[in-house]
Amino acid sequence: MKQLWVTGARGFIGRHVARTFAKAGWSVLGVGHGPWNQTEARLWGVQYWHESDITHEALRMLIAKGGCPDAIFHAAGGSSVGQSIEHPLRDFDRTVRTTAVFLDAVHKLASNTLMILPSSAAVYGVAGSGPINELAPLAPMSPYGLHKYLAEQLVRGANQLFGLRYAIIRYFSVYGPGLRKQLLWDLAQKLSSCDREIVLSGTGEETRDFLHVEDAARFAMMVVEKMEGSDSLIVNGGSGESVSVRYIAETLRRLLSPKTRIRFNGAQRTGDPLHYQADTQLMDSFRFRPRWRLEKGIAGYVDWLAEIDGNDRKCA
């Protein structure tokens, strides 16, 4: 049986990746922050959970439990542009320093393992209105994007110096059940007030490329399968579709609070580029197609919000 480790397995993307691989017959072990009893961990496919920082000792513990893994999905790290601006040093520690420690440990303890780094489209920084391909210049405009870029460089350096195999997936806007940050979460909190009007930053014409988290996890598995015999890969992770923030906001408004009016104040938020859309030509070579249409995914997100609240958030 093949084995996967997931660092940060309790996180939004990490837990979905763990469950996807487990359903495909992989043995999944996880390490990261936060208490997680074995019953709950197993619901997400994690057979063994070790609560710890990412350290040599923690990875030795996983080896003791299951031997060296076939692949590691390194999801531990910062996850918010806003938080990275408010606490840049903390974001650096969580993303860059943690990745450096992780790579040193893998090099010494499991050097034949394939590393998958979930990076971010934030490494591209300011982009035009068209699709961004993997060869586009990297010019991050937030600490979050910069730290993801530095983590990528560490991974590429480990490949050049020590021959460690890697795949970097530059995810765009991943959303779905479990997301407690970014546009959908923040907007849902505002709409739950049932106010007559709410105000959002920007113009509403900013665009993003949304990928459902289950599709993101499924693509990670396809990348691992594709990496047989390869030692390096950098690929976008998106739907290839450009959607305006206004469209997203109005779709969620109709589902949660149809009588509420949304107004945009025209102010651009620090660290947020105007447009992001993934060029998916390389993704297409994997024969990947998203299974979740955006409208269905947003409706599913609303259902999840009702589940965690124990009641229906919808305003009359």
C-alpha positions as CSV (number, residue, x, y, z in Angstrom):
1,M,0.0,0.0,0.0
2,K,1.3,3.4,-0.9
3,Q,1.8,6.0,1.8
4,L,1.2,9.7,1.9
5,W,2.2,12.2,4.7
6,V,0.3,15.4,4.9
7,T,1.8,18.2,6.9
8,G,-0.9,20.6,8.1
9,A,-3.5,17.8,7.6
10,R,-6.0,19.6,9.8
11,G,-6.0,22.6,7.5
12,F,-8.5,23.3,4.8
13,I,-6.7,21.8,1.8
14,G,-4.7,19.3,3.8
15,R,-7.7,17.4,5.1
16,H,-9.4,17.2,1.7
17,V,-6.1,15.9,0.2
18,A,-5.9,13.3,3.0
19,R,-9.4,12.0,2.4
20,T,-9.0,11.9,-1.4
21,F,-5.8,9.8,-1.2
22,A,-7.3,7.6,1.5
23,K,-10.3,6.8,-0.6
24,A,-7.9,5.8,-3.4
25,G,-6.4,3.2,-1.1
26,W,-3.4,5.1,0.2
27,S,-2.3,5.0,3.8
28,V,-2.3,8.6,5.1
29,L,-0.4,9.9,8.1
30,G,-0.6,13.5,9.3
31,V,1.4,16.0,11.3
32,G,0.7,19.6,12.3
33,H,-0.9,21.9,14.8
34,G,-4.0,21.3,16.8
35,P,-5.6,18.5,18.8
36,W,-7.3,15.9,16.6
37,N,-8.6,12.7,18.1
38,Q,-8.1,9.5,16.1
39,T,-11.9,9.1,15.5
40,E,-12.1,12.6,13.8
41,A,-8.8,12.2,12.0
42,R,-10.0,8.9,10.5
43,L,-13.1,10.5,9.2
44,W,-10.7,12.5,7.0
45,G,-8.7,9.4,6.0
46,V,-5.8,10.1,8.4
47,Q,-4.8,6.9,10.0
48,Y,-2.3,8.5,12.4
49,W,-2.2,12.1,13.6
50,H,0.8,13.6,15.3
51,E,0.3,17.0,16.9
52,S,3.6,18.9,16.5
53,D,5.6,21.5,14.8
54,I,7.3,20.3,11.7
55,T,10.6,19.0,13.1
56,H,13.0,16.2,12.5
57,E,11.6,14.4,15.6
58,A,8.1,14.7,14.3
59,L,9.0,13.1,10.9
60,R,11.0,10.4,12.7
61,M,7.8,9.6,14.6
62,L,5.9,9.2,11.3
63,I,8.6,6.9,10.0
64,A,8.4,4.8,13.1
65,K,4.7,4.4,12.6
66,G,4.7,3.6,8.9
67,G,8.2,3.7,7.3
68,C,9.2,6.2,4.6
69,P,6.3,7.6,2.5
70,D,5.9,7.5,-1.2
71,A,4.9,11.2,-1.2
72,I,4.5,14.1,1.2
73,F,1.9,16.9,0.7
74,H,3.5,19.8,2.5
75,A,0.4,22.0,3.4
76,A,1.8,23.4,6.6
77,G,2.3,27.2,6.3
78,G,0.6,30.6,6.2
79,S,-2.8,30.8,4.5
80,S,-4.0,34.4,4.5
81,V,-2.8,37.6,2.7
82,G,-4.5,39.7,5.3
83,Q,-2.8,37.9,8.2
84,S,0.5,38.0,6.5
85,I,0.3,41.8,6.2
86,E,-0.7,42.1,9.9
87,H,1.8,39.5,11.1
88,P,4.6,39.2,8.4
89,L,7.2,37.6,10.7
90,R,4.7,34.9,11.9
91,D,3.8,34.2,8.3
92,F,7.5,33.9,7.4
93,D,8.0,31.4,10.2
94,R,5.0,29.3,9.3
95,T,5.8,29.2,5.6
96,V,9.5,29.8,4.9
97,R,11.2,28.6,8.1
98,T,8.8,25.5,8.3
99,T,9.6,24.6,4.7
100,A,13.4,24.9,5.3
101,V,13.1,22.6,8.4
102,F,10.9,20.2,6.5
103,L,13.3,19.9,3.5
104,D,16.3,19.4,5.8
105,A,14.4,16.6,7.5
106,V,13.2,15.0,4.3
107,H,16.8,15.2,2.8
108,K,18.2,13.3,5.8
109,L,15.3,10.9,6.6
110,A,13.3,10.2,3.4
111,S,15.4,11.4,0.4
112,N,13.5,9.3,-2.2
113,T,10.1,10.8,-1.3
114,L,8.2,13.0,-3.8
115,M,7.4,16.4,-2.2
116,I,4.2,18.2,-3.3
117,L,4.2,21.9,-2.3
118,P,0.8,23.6,-2.6
119,S,1.9,27.1,-3.5
120,S,-0.3,30.0,-4.6
121,A,-1.1,32.2,-7.6
122,A,0.0,35.1,-5.2
123,V,3.6,34.4,-6.4
124,Y,2.7,36.0,-9.7
125,G,1.7,39.4,-8.1
126,V,0.2,42.0,-10.4
127,A,-1.2,40.3,-13.5
128,G,-3.2,41.4,-16.5
129,S,-6.7,40.4,-17.3
130,G,-5.7,37.3,-19.3
131,P,-4.7,33.8,-18.3
132,I,-1.3,33.5,-16.4
133,N,0.9,30.6,-17.4
134,E,3.6,29.0,-15.3
135,L,6.4,30.9,-17.1
136,A,5.0,34.3,-16.2
137,P,7.3,36.6,-14.1
138,L,7.0,36.2,-10.4
139,A,6.5,39.5,-8.6
140,P,4.5,38.9,-5.3
141,M,2.9,42.0,-3.8
142,S,2.1,40.7,-0.3
143,P,4.2,38.9,2.4
144,Y,2.0,35.9,1.8
145,G,2.9,35.8,-1.9
146,L,6.6,36.5,-1.1
147,H,6.8,33.7,1.4
148,K,5.2,31.2,-1.0
149,Y,7.8,32.3,-3.6
150,L,10.6,31.7,-1.1
151,A,9.2,28.3,-0.2
152,E,9.2,27.4,-3.9
153,Q,12.8,28.5,-4.2
154,L,13.8,26.3,-1.2
155,V,12.1,23.3,-2.8
156,R,13.8,23.9,-6.1
157,G,17.1,24.4,-4.4
158,A,16.7,21.1,-2.6
159,N,16.1,19.4,-6.0
160,Q,19.3,21.0,-7.5
161,L,21.5,20.3,-4.5
162,F,20.2,17.0,-3.2
163,G,18.1,15.6,-6.0
164,L,14.9,15.7,-4.0
165,R,11.9,15.2,-6.2
166,Y,9.1,17.8,-6.2
167,A,5.9,19.1,-7.6
168,I,4.7,22.6,-7.0
169,I,1.0,23.3,-7.6
170,R,0.2,27.0,-7.7
171,Y,-3.4,27.0,-6.6
172,F,-5.6,29.9,-7.4
173,S,-8.8,30.6,-5.3
174,V,-9.6,27.3,-3.7
175,Y,-13.0,27.2,-2.0
176,G,-15.5,24.8,-0.5
177,P,-16.7,23.2,2.8
178,G,-14.3,24.0,5.6
179,L,-13.1,27.4,4.2
180,R,-13.1,29.9,7.1
181,K,-11.3,32.8,5.4
182,Q,-11.3,34.9,2.2
183,L,-14.1,36.2,0.2
184,L,-16.9,33.6,0.6
185,W,-16.4,33.3,4.4
186,D,-16.1,37.0,5.1
187,L,-19.1,37.8,2.9
188,A,-21.2,35.0,4.5
189,Q,-20.5,36.5,7.9
190,K,-21.7,39.9,6.7
191,L,-24.8,38.5,5.0
192,S,-25.8,36.6,8.1
193,S,-26.6,39.9,9.7
194,C,-29.5,40.3,7.3
195,D,-28.8,44.1,7.0
196,R,-30.4,46.0,4.2
197,E,-27.0,46.9,2.8
198,I,-23.4,45.7,3.2
199,V,-20.3,47.4,1.9
200,L,-17.4,45.5,0.3
201,S,-13.9,46.7,-0.7
202,G,-13.0,47.2,-4.4
203,T,-15.2,47.8,-7.4
204,G,-16.6,44.3,-7.8
205,E,-15.0,44.0,-11.2
206,E,-11.9,42.3,-9.8
207,T,-11.7,38.8,-11.1
208,R,-10.6,35.5,-9.6
209,D,-10.3,31.8,-10.7
210,F,-12.2,29.6,-8.3
211,L,-11.4,25.9,-7.9
212,H,-13.4,23.6,-5.6
213,V,-11.3,22.0,-2.9
214,E,-12.3,18.5,-3.9
215,D,-11.1,19.2,-7.4
216,A,-7.9,20.7,-6.0
217,A,-7.3,17.5,-4.0
218,R,-8.1,15.3,-6.9
219,F,-5.7,17.2,-9.1
220,A,-3.0,16.7,-6.4
221,M,-3.5,13.0,-6.8
222,M,-3.2,13.2,-10.6
223,V,0.0,15.1,-10.2
224,V,1.5,12.4,-8.0
225,E,0.5,9.8,-10.5
226,K,2.0,11.8,-13.3
227,M,5.3,12.2,-11.5
228,E,6.3,8.6,-12.0
229,G,9.9,8.9,-13.3
230,S,10.0,12.7,-13.2
231,D,11.9,14.8,-10.7
232,S,10.3,18.2,-11.0
233,L,7.1,20.0,-12.0
234,I,5.5,23.4,-11.6
235,V,1.9,23.6,-12.6
236,N,-1.1,25.9,-12.0
237,G,-4.1,24.7,-10.1
238,G,-7.2,26.5,-11.3
239,S,-10.4,26.2,-13.3
240,G,-9.2,28.4,-16.2
241,E,-12.3,30.6,-15.8
242,S,-12.3,34.2,-14.8
243,V,-15.2,35.3,-12.5
244,S,-15.8,38.7,-11.1
245,V,-16.0,39.3,-7.4
246,R,-19.4,41.0,-8.0
247,Y,-20.7,37.8,-9.6
248,I,-19.5,35.7,-6.6
249,A,-21.0,38.2,-4.1
250,E,-24.4,38.4,-5.9
251,T,-24.6,34.6,-6.2
252,L,-24.0,34.2,-2.4
253,R,-26.4,37.1,-1.6
254,R,-29.2,35.4,-3.5
255,L,-28.7,32.2,-1.5
256,L,-28.3,33.8,1.9
257,S,-29.9,37.2,2.1
258,P,-31.8,38.1,-1.2
259,K,-33.1,41.4,0.3
260,T,-29.7,42.7,1.1
261,R,-28.0,45.2,-1.2
262,I,-24.3,44.9,-1.9
263,R,-22.3,48.1,-2.5
264,F,-18.6,48.3,-3.4
265,N,-16.6,51.2,-2.0
266,G,-14.0,51.3,-4.8
267,A,-11.0,51.0,-2.4
268,Q,-8.4,48.4,-3.4
269,R,-7.2,46.2,-0.5
270,T,-3.5,46.1,0.1
271,G,-1.9,43.0,-1.4
272,D,-4.8,42.1,-3.6
273,P,-4.2,42.1,-7.4
274,L,-7.0,43.1,-9.7
275,H,-7.2,40.0,-11.8
276,Y,-6.2,36.3,-11.5
277,Q,-7.0,33.6,-14.1
278,A,-5.0,30.4,-14.5
279,D,-3.7,29.3,-17.8
280,T,-4.6,25.6,-17.7
281,Q,-2.8,24.3,-20.8
282,L,-0.4,22.2,-18.6
283,M,-3.3,21.1,-16.4
284,D,-5.1,19.9,-19.5
285,S,-2.2,17.6,-20.3
286,F,-3.2,15.7,-17.1
287,R,-6.7,15.2,-18.6
288,F,-8.0,17.1,-15.6
289,R,-11.5,18.7,-15.7
290,P,-13.1,20.3,-12.7
291,R,-16.2,18.3,-11.5
292,W,-17.7,21.2,-9.5
293,R,-19.4,24.0,-11.4
294,L,-19.1,27.3,-9.4
295,E,-22.8,27.8,-8.8
296,K,-23.1,24.2,-7.4
297,G,-20.0,24.7,-5.3
298,I,-21.3,27.9,-3.8
299,A,-24.6,26.3,-3.0
300,G,-22.7,23.4,-1.3
301,Y,-20.8,26.0,0.7
302,V,-24.1,27.5,1.9
303,D,-25.2,24.0,3.0
304,W,-22.0,23.5,5.0
305,L,-22.5,26.9,6.7
306,A,-25.9,25.7,7.8
307,E,-24.3,22.4,9.1
308,I,-21.7,24.1,11.3
309,D,-24.2,26.6,12.7
310,G,-26.8,24.0,13.4
311,N,-29.4,26.1,11.7
312,D,-30.2,27.8,8.3
313,R,-28.4,31.0,7.9
314,K,-30.7,32.2,5.2
315,C,-32.5,35.6,5.8
316,A,-36.2,35.9,5.1
